[in-house]
Amino acid sequence: MRWTKRRLIILTVLVWAITFGIIVPLMAQKWVFSPFFSNSNDFHVRASKFVDKLNADRYKLTERYLKRIDSETNKDVHTKHLPTATMVTVIITKRRKQCRGREFDCEPHYLQQVVAALDEEMKFALRDSKDKRERFVPIVICNVDRKPNEQLDFSLISEQFPTILRYGNESHEGVSGIVNSRSQESLDYAFCLESILKLSSPKYLMVLEDDAVAFNGIFEKIFYLLDNRVEHKPLRGSMTTDPKRWGWIKLYYPEIWGGFGFEESKIFELFWIAVFGAGAFGLLCLALVKPKPHFRFILSFSMVGSLFLLALVLIMTRQTFLEMRRLHSFFYHITPDRGCCTQTVLYSTKWITEIVKYIRSSECERCHLGVDLALSDFAEMNYLPCFLVEPNLVRHIGMHSTLTSDKDPRSFLFYDFLYTEISNLIVGL
């Protein structure tokens, strides 16, 4: 079919009108960080209740999986692989706040969901692995609660997986007397890191908090990124063949902070999105319009394409746009660590002893503010490259936390709104 410039202009106007007048406003109700998202006055209350409902639904699936596991055999298998594993996973857990009245505030069962997801993903990955011994990732639960015997979730899960206790079963055994909860968190974290090195000597150590649930294919993606992006390939202009060249890779960054901003890397992202849009529309113009249009028309049409794609991505939000990278491990992006958060961190064990010493030393000036800031200072002092994977390889489900209250529920609904039909939350529960 022969296209004229007039036809192409009319088609472009129609595409703009349909996209931004109909499709985007309808779909944006699922993009919780989009300006089109309906965030009413009572949204926080309704969304919080819905997060609890989703948590209860996930827990039912978790219970079914854990009931299928032979407890004694499973624990023996994980314990047996500890000394020879290439990677070990540690889940740090403690008791949460007192119940405030709702069903899952007091016993949200996060720990069981985290452990079950990791165990299932690891065993699934083993089916397609040629070297099962090297790809087996033992799971260890490190309990830093002062009264672990009162923690029902831990009591149940400890029958199926190897565990480490910081304080034993006595109420206050070994308590340091520190009042600041974040200082205590830092020391607890250091204890779990050090304890694993006493049991095993893996090349990598993945440390999760007990409210970080793994996405499908997490181990496949981790090994792919290690093999192809970190250990043996150029990264940021240098070859990272020596594990001592990097300290850790964070596998989670809060969705609410993952949007476009004034950071240099994100500005470059917008630039390349604009370039792609311009190139696509320019090629479309050359391919459709006969005879060949004037250069100024091609340039003008390319600018329209650039603005179209930029507007679409900005309304869609960077968080939603990043989800397209989940299509294949190849599309996952490694960037410099942004400092925040330790929900899930993959360590090169070469540095763990030094990290533990630093957290426990008087030199750690910001340890009382949290583990993430302590790690950030350690990396800066040692000129240590550390990285972040995008999109996230785990999902943070910890709406109810010991350290933080009044969390924004949008982060805990983000993936459900994208991947399931839950738009009825906007109109009411």
N, C-alpha and C positions, 0 to 999 in steps of 0.2 A: 504493500500500500504506500502511495506517495503522500508525504506529509509536507504541508506548507508551514511557513513560520506562524501564520495566523492560527492554524489548527493546533500547533504545538503550544502556543500561548493560551488558547482556550482550555486545552487539556491540563496545563500547569495550574491555571486558576481553579479548575474543578478539583484537582488533587489537593491543593492547599485547603479549599473549602471543606472537602469531605474529611480530610485528615484532622484539621484543627477545629472544625465545626461539629463533627459527629464522632469520629473514631476516638480521638484523644480524650475528649471529655468523658466518654463512656468508660474507657479503659483506665483512666487516671484514678478512678475510685479504688483501684487495687495498688496504685503506686503511693505508698503511705508517706513518702517524703516529697511528693509532688505538690506544687502550689494548687493543683486542682483537687487534691484530696480533701474530703469533707471532715474537718476537725471541729466538731461542735463542742459546746460548753461541757456537756456530760460525757464526751467521748472517753476521757481518761478512765472514768468509773466503769463504763460499759466494756471498754477494751480490756481492762484489768480482769474483769470477771471472765471474759472470753479467753484470755490467756490461760487462766486456771482450767477452763474447760478443755482447751487444746492439750494442756499438760496431762490432764486426767485421761484423755483419749490415748496419748502416747504411752502413758504408763500401762494401760491395759495391754497394748501390743508388747511392751517390754516384759510383762509378767508371763505372757505366753511363751516368749523366747526362752526366758530363764528357766521355766519349768521343764523345757525340753532338754536341758543340759544335765548330764550326769555330774553331780557336784564333785565327787571325789576324783573321778578321772580327769575332769577339766582342770582342777586345781593342780593335780600332779603334772599334767602336761605343761602348764604355764611355768611351774616351778622348775621342771626338768630343763626347759629351754633357757632359763635365765642366764646361766654361766656362759653360754656360747652365742647368745643372740647378737645380731648386728645392731638392732634397735630395740629398746625397751620402752614401754609406755607406763608412766606413773600418773595415777589419779590422786590428787590431794583433796582430802575431804575433812569436814568438821561439821558439828551440829549447827543448825541455823537458829534464828530468833524464836522467841516464844510465839505461839499461835495467836493471831489477832481475830480469830473467829471463822475465817473461811476455810473450806475443806483442805486446800493444799498449801496454806501458809505455813503450817507447822511441820507437816510431813509431805513436802512436794515430790519426794522420790526422785530427785534429780540424779543421785548417784547411780541408781540401778539403770536408769535410761542411758547414762554415759557409758557405763561398763558394757551393757548389752550391745549397744551400737558398735563399739570398738571391737568386741569379740566377734560379732557377726561379720563385720567388714573384713577383719583379719582372716577369718576362716574362708570367707568368700574369695578373697584375693589369692589364697593358697591353692585354690582349685586350678587356677591357670598359671601358677608359678612353676618354673622348671626346677629351681633350687628352693625346695620347701624349707630346709633348715635355715637358710639365710633370710628368707622372707617371713619366718615365723616371728611375730612380735609379742613377747610375753607382756601380760598386763599385771601390774602390782598396784594395790591400793595402799596409800600412805595416810593413815588416820592421825591427825594432829589435834583431835579433840581431847580435852582433859578428862572426860568421862566417856570413853569409847564404848564401854559396856552398856551405856544407856541409849546408844544410837541404834535404833531398830534396823534401819536400812543397811548399815554397815554389818551388823550381826548376820543378816541374811546373805549378803553378798560375799562375806569373808569365808563362807563355806565352799564357795566355787572358785575363788581366786586367791593367790598369795597376798599377804598383807604385811604392813609395817606399822607398829604402834609407837608413837612418840612418848606417851605418858603411861603406857601400860593400862591396867584396869583400876588403878588407885585414883581417887578423886583429884589429887593435886600433886602427883608424883613428878618431880623434876620441874615444877613451875618456876619460871625465872623471876617472877614478881613484877614483870613489866606491865604497865597499865595500858599504854597506847596499843590499840588493837592492830594498827597497821605495822607497828614495830614487831609485834608478836607474829603477824602474818609473814613478815620478811624472814624471821628466824625459823618459823615452821617450814617455810619454803626451802631454806638452806638445809635444814635437817633432812628433808625428803631427798634432795639432790645427793647429799653425802651418803645417805643410807643405801641408795641404789648402787653406788660405786663400791660399797662393801660387799654387795651380793653378786655383782656382775661387772664386766668391763666392756660394755657395748661401744660401738663407734658413735651411735646417736642415741639421744635420750629425748623422748617426747613427754612433756609434762603438761597435764591438763588439770584445770580446776574442776570441781565436781558438778558443774552446771554447763559444760561445753560438750554438746552432742555432735558426733562426727557425721559429716555428709557421706553419701554413698561414694565409694571408690577412694576414700582418703589415703589408704596405704599405697594404692597403685599410683596416685598422683604424687605422693611424697617421694617415692622411689624414682619416679620418672624425673621429677624436678632435681633431685639430688644427682642422678646420673647424667642428665642432659643440660642442666642450667647452672649448677653450683660447683660440683666437684671437678668436672672435666671440660667445661666450656667457658668461653670468654664471658665475663660479667662486669659491666660497668668499665670496660676497657682493660681488664686484667684477667689472667687465667687463674681460676681458683682451684688448682689441683691439690693444694695442701689444705686439709681441714682446719689447720690452725689459722688460716687466713680469714675465717669467719667464725663468729661466736654462736649465733642462733638465727633461726628463721621463725618469725611469728606467723601463726596460721589463722589468726583472727584479729580483726580490727572492727571496732563498733560501727555498725551500719549507719547510725545517725551522724557520724562524723566523716562518712565516706563520700560525701557529695563533692561537687565542684567548688573550688575555692581559689585563693590567690597563690597557692603553692606553684612553684615553677613547673613541676611535673604535670599538674592538672591543667595548667594553661597550655602546655604543649599538647595534651590530649585533645583539648578543644580545637587547637590549631589544626591537628591532623584530621579531626572529624570534619572540619570545614573544608580542608583540602580534598578529602575523599568525596564529600558531597559535590564540590565544584567539578572534580574530575568526572564523576559519574554522570552528572547532567550535561557536561560538555561533550562527552563521548556519545551520549544519547542524542544530542542535537546533531552531531556530525553523522550519525548512523541513520537518522530518520529523515532529516530535511534534505530535499532535492529541489533545485540544484544546491550546491554547497553554499551555506549562508556566509555572510560577511563576518570577519573576525570580531567586530564589535558586538554583533548579535550573539555569537558563541560565548564571548566573555560575559555579557550581561546574563545570559541563560545560566552560565556556570555560577555566577554570583547568587542567582536565585536558588540554585541547588545547594549552595553552601549554606545560605540562610535557612533553607528548609530543614536540612539535617541538623544544624545547630539548634534551631528552635525545638525540634522534635526531641533531641537528646536532653536538652535542658529541662523540658517539661517532664520527660520520662524519668529524669534524675540519673546521676552517675551510678547510684547503687543498683538501679534496675538495668542500666546499660551494661554494667560489669557482669551481670548474670549470663550474658551471651557467651562469655569466655568458658562457661562450664561444658560447652559442646565437646571439648577434647582437652587432654592434659597439655597439649602443645600451646593452647591459647592462654594458659594461666600466666600471670604477670608477676615478676619479682621486682620489688622496689626497695629502697633503703628503709630500714625500720623507722617508724614515726614516734617511737618512745612509749606510746600508751599500751597498757593492758597486757595481762599475762594469762588470759583464758586458756590458750594453748600455745606452747613454745617448743620448737624442735631445736635441741642443743647439739653442738659438736662437743663431745665429752672431753676433749682436750682442754677446755677452758673451765670445766665445772669446779674443779678444786680451787682455782683462783677466784671464781665467783663466790663460792661458799666462804672463803677467807675474807673477801671484801665485805660481804653482807654482815659478817660477824665482827668486823673491825670498827674501830672508832673513826676511821677515815670515811666511812659511809655516812655522809652528812644528811642524806635524804631517805635513809632506810625507814625512818619513822613516818614517811609519807607514802610508802608502798613499794612493793617489789619492782614494779615497772620503772619507777624513777631511779631506784638503786641500780638496776641493770643498765639503764640509759647512761648513768654516770660512769659505770664501770667500762662500758664500751668507749665512751669519750676519752677516759683516762688512758686506755690502752690502744687507742686508734684502731679499734676492732670493727671491721665491717659486719653489720648485722642487717637482716633483711625481713621483708614482709611479703606474704603471698596474697595476691588478689585474683579472683574473689576468695572469700573465706572458705577454709576447709572444715570449719566447725561452726555450729550454730549455738549462740548463747541463749540458754533457756532460763537463766537464773533471775526471774522477776523478783523473787523474794530472797534477799541477801542479808548476811550478817553485818556488812559494812556500809551498804548504800540503800537508801529508801527513796520513795517517790521517783522510780525510774519511768522513763518514757515508754509506754507500752508499744509504740509503733515498731521499735526494734524487735520485739518479740512476736509481732504479727507479720513482719515484712515478707518472709518466705511463704507463709500460709496464704497471704493475699495474692502473691504472684502465681503460686502453683496449684491452688485449689479455688473452688467457687465459694468464697466467703464474703461476698460483697453485701450480704444481708446485714452485716454489722453496722453499715452506714445508716440504714433505715431503722434499725432497732433489734434488740435481742429478745 
